[in-house]
Amino acid sequence: MKDAVVFESPDSLAVTLTLPHRGAVRGMGIRKGITVIAGGGFHGKSTLLKALERGVYNHIAGDGRELVITDASAFKLRAEEHRCIHETDISMFINNLPMKSDTTRFQTENASGSTSQAANTVEALAAGSTVLLIDEDTSATNFMVRDGRMAQLVSDEKEPITPFIRKIRSLYQDLGISTILVAGSSGDYLSVADTVLQMDCYETKDVTARAKELAIELIEENVQKTDWLKKTVSSKRIEKARVHGWDTISLDKNEIDLRYLEQIVGESQTATLAYIMQYILDRLANGKKTIPQLAKEASDKLEKEGILSMTPRNYGAGPAAYVRQQEILACLARYRML
C-alpha cells in the first residue's frame, strides 16, 4: 500500500524470534489471555485483527504479512443472522427463553444475531480452537455486553442472554481459551483484559496500565468443559456438488452459505469443503460419530494423506486447497439438510 505505516511493536510487548533463513526478527508478541484492541475509528483496529485472522495461513513472498503468525486453531467469531443451527448446546450463553425452548439442544432455521454468535462460539470450542478473534462491529451487541442501567431495568431473571463478557475470563482461566477483541466503544471489556492495545494512526501503543485505572468491577460466571455438539449425521447421497464463488456450496440445489466464515480466502478452499462434505456423509456418517468427531477425522485424513484423498473423481467443483478442521465443522453446521 502506498504511504503505508510500517508496523512497530511497543517495547513492552516486543519479542525476538530467530528464523532459519532470516536470522533474528523483532516483533510484537500477543500474550495468552484476553487482549483488547482499542482506538478511534479508522485508526487500524480492524486492520490489525484482519492480519491476525489470516495469520493462520502462510503468506507468499511480497504479501506484506509473511511474519504475521497466529495460532493455527484461531477462529474469527461474528454474528450471523438467518443461519441454521442443529441441536446445539448454547445454554452457556442463552437460557430461559420465553417459549421454553431447550437451549441445550437448540435448533432453528433462522437464527438471530445473539443465538448465531452463541452457536458460532460453542462450535469453535468444539473444533478445538484455543484463540477466539472478535470485532465488536460484526458482533451482536446483546451477546457481547449488558449495560448496567439496562440490567437494573430488566432483571437477570427476565434476560435469557448471558453476555460473552461474563464468560470471557472463565474461558481462559478454566479452559485455556484466549480472546483477542476489537472494542472501539465497549469500555466494559477493559475490566476483564490482561492486555490493552491502542491503535493510534496505525501505530500500536500498550495502554494496559491506563486501562486498569479506568476499569470497574463486573459480574463474572464460570463455564464448564463439555461436548457442546452432540448431533450425529445421517447418511445422504449427494448427486451433484458445485461451488459458486468462494462463499457458496450447492449440494443437489441445497446451498450452504459460507460468506460469514471470514478465514476462507479462496474458491479452491470452498471446493475442498464440497468434496469433504460428500466424504463425510458417505463414509463416516454411520450414526456413531458426533459432528466435531467427523470434522476432526476428515481434517486428519487431509493432513496425513493429502487433498487427493478427499477428491471424488465425479465432482467438478474445481481445484482444491487446504482447509482447517474449523472450516470443515462450520460448513457441516450450516448444511440445512443435515
N, C-alpha and C positions, 0 to 999 in steps of 0.2 A: 504494500500500500504506500502510495506517495506521501511523504511527510509523516510517516508513522512514528509513534513514540516508542523508543527502544525500551523493552521491559527491564526493570531493575528491581532486585529484591531489597526489602527493608533489612537492615543489618541484623535485627533480632530474629529473623526467620531464615537467614542465609545458611545454606549448606553447600558443601563441595563434594562432588562425585568424580571419581576417576573412571573415564570411559576408555575402552580398549584401543580405539582408533582416533581419540581426540585429546586424551590426557585429562587434566583437571578442569572441571567446569563448575562454576559457581552459579547458584540459582536459589529460588525460593522453595523451601520445603514446607508443605502444609501438614501440620501435625494431625495425628489421630484425635478424634473427639468432635467437638462442634465448632465449626468455623462460620462466622457471619461475614459476608462481603457487603459493606455499606457504601454510601456515597450518593451524590446528587445524580439526577437524570442525565444520561448521555456522557457520563464520566468513565465508563468502561466496565461496570459491574457485570453485565450480561456477556460482554465480550470475553472477560476472563473465565466466566463459567462455561461458555461455549467451547473455549480452548480445552478446559478440563474434561468436558463430556466427550470430546473427540480424542482425548489423550489415552483412551483405552485401545487405540489403534496405533500402529507405526505409521509415520508420515514419510512421503517421498522427499528426496533431497530438493531443497528450494521452497518447500511448502511454508516455512517460517515457524512451524510448530514441532520441528523434529525433536526438540528437547523438552516438550511438554509430555510428561508421563503420569498417567493416572492408574490407580489400582484397576486391574482388568475386570473386576466384578462391578465397578461403579455403574449405577443406573440413574438416569435422569427421570425424575418424577414430575408429573403435572396433572392438572385436572383434565378430564377427557369426557365431556358431556356426550350422552347418547350411546356410549359403548355398551356392549353386553357384558354381563357378569354371571358366571356359572357357579352357583352354590359355594361361594367363597366366604370364609370367616372374616368379617370386617368388624367383629364385635369389640376389638381393641379400640376402635375409634367411634363406632356408631352402635347405639343400643337403645332399647326402649322406644322404638318407633311407634307413632300413634296407632297404626293399624296392626300392631303386634307382630310385624314381620320378623322372622327368625334371622338375625344378623350373623349367627354362627354358620348358616348355610344360605347366605344372601344371594338372590339371583334376580336379574332384571334384564330386559331388552333395551332399556333406555335410562341409563344411569345419570344421576345429577352430577354436578361438579364435585361435591364433597364425597359422595359414595364412590365415584370413579377414582378419585385420588386415594381414598382409603384402600380400594381394591388394588390399585397400582402399587401401593406401598407394601401390602402384605404379599403380593405376587413377587415383588423384588426380593423380599426377605426369603420367600420360599425358593427362589432361584439362587440363593447363596450370596446375594450382594452384601458387601460389608461397607459400602460407601453409597450414600444417597445424595444426589445433586438436585437442588430445588431453586427455582426462581419464583419469587412471590408474584411476578407479573403474569405467570401462567398457572397460578395455583388458585384453588377455591379459598376465598378469604375465610369463610366459616370453618373450613377444615384446618387452617393454619393457626388462627388466633381467636380468642374470645375477649372482647373488650370488657373491662372491669365494670363499667356502668351498665352495660347490657346484661352482664351476669347478675347484677343487683335487681334489674327489672325482670329478667326471665331466669328463674332459679335453675340450678343444675338438674333437678328432678324433671323439669319441663323441657330440657335441651338434650336431644339424643346424641349430639355430636360431642365427643371428647377431642378437643383440638390437638393437633400434632405437637404444639409447644409443651403440652403437659406430659408427653411421652418421650420427647427427644432425648432427655438426659438418661432415662432408663434404657432406651435403645442402645446407648453407648455403654453405660456402666454395667448393665446386665447381659446384653447380647453382643457387645463389641462392635456395634454398627455406628460408623461415623456419619456426620451430615455436613455438607457444605451448602450454605444457604445465602442467596442474594436477597437482601432486605433493604429496600430503599425507604420504606415508610413505617414498617412494623418494629418499633423500638423495644417491644417486649422481648424479642429474641436476644437482646443484649444481656438479659438476665441469665440466660442459660448457656451463653457462648464461652468456650475456652479461649478462642482467638477471634479478634475482630479486626478485619482489614478495611481500610477506606480507600476507594478509588477516587483520586483527585486529578482531573485532567489526564487520565490514563496512567498516572503514577500511583504505586501501591504504598500505603502507609500502614504501619502497625499501630492501631489506636486502642488496643486491648485495655490498657490501664485507664484511659479516659472513659471507655465504655463501662467498666466495672464501677466507676464512680457514679454513673448515671443509672445503674441497674436497680430494679426494685424486686422484691421477693415475689415469686409466683407459685401457684399451686402446681405440684407435680404428681404424676401417678406412675405406678410400675407397669411393666409389660412382662408377660410370661412367654418363655420359649415354647412353641407348639408347632404343629403342622397345620398351616392355615388353609391349604388347598387339598381337599380330600377327594374331590370328584374324580371318578375313573372315566376313561374314554371308551366308548363302544366302537366296534369295527365298522368302517364305512368305506365303500369302494368309490374312489374318485375317478371319473372317466376323463375329465379334461381340466387341466390347470393352466392358467395364464396369468401373466404379470402385466399390470397397467402402470407404467412408470415405476418409481421407487416406493410408492406408498399404498399400492392396492394389489391384492391377490384375488383372483377369481377361481373358485373351485366349483365346477359344474354350475356356474352362474350365481353362486353364493359368494359375495365379496367379503374380504377381510380388510378392514380399514386400518392401515398402519401409519397414517400421517402424523400421529402424535408420538410415535417412537422416534425421538429426535436423534438417537445414536445409530439409526440406519442411514448410511451415507450414499448408497448407490443401488441401482436397479439389479445389479448382479447379486447383492445380498438378499433382495426380495425374492429373486429366482431360487436361491438356495432354500429359503423358507418354504416356498411352494413345494420343492422336492421333498423336504423333510416332513411336511405335513402328511404326504402320502405314505412315506416310510413309516411314520408313527402309527397312522391309522391302519395300515396294512399289517405290520409285523409285531408291533408292541402292544396294541390295544386288545388285550385279552381279558379285560375286566379286573386284573390283579394289580395294575400299576396306577399310581396317582399321577396327576399332571406334572408336578415337579420331577418325579422319577423318570417319566417319559422324556422330558426335556433334557435331563442330565444324561440319560443313555444315548440319545441322539447326538448330544454335544460331544460326549466321549468318543463315539464312533467317528465323528467328523475329525476330531483331533488325532486319533490313532490311525485311521485308515484313509483319510483324505476325502475331498469333496466328491470324487467319482464314485465312492462307495454309497453316496446318498442320491445319485442322479439316475432316475429311471430312464431307460432308453426311449420310451414312447412319449416323453414330455418335450414340449417346445417352449419352455419358459425362458430360455436364453442362458448365457454364460453364468456360472455360479462363482460366488466368493464367500469367504469365511464369515460366519455369524457366531455369536456367543450363545450360551445357554439362556441368558436373559432375554434375548430376542426370540428364541425358539418358544420359551414359555409364554411370552407376551403374545406371540402370534396365535398359539393354541387358545389362549384365554379369550381372544377376540373372534374366534370362529363361532358364529351363531348356530351352526348345525351340530355343535359338539354334544 
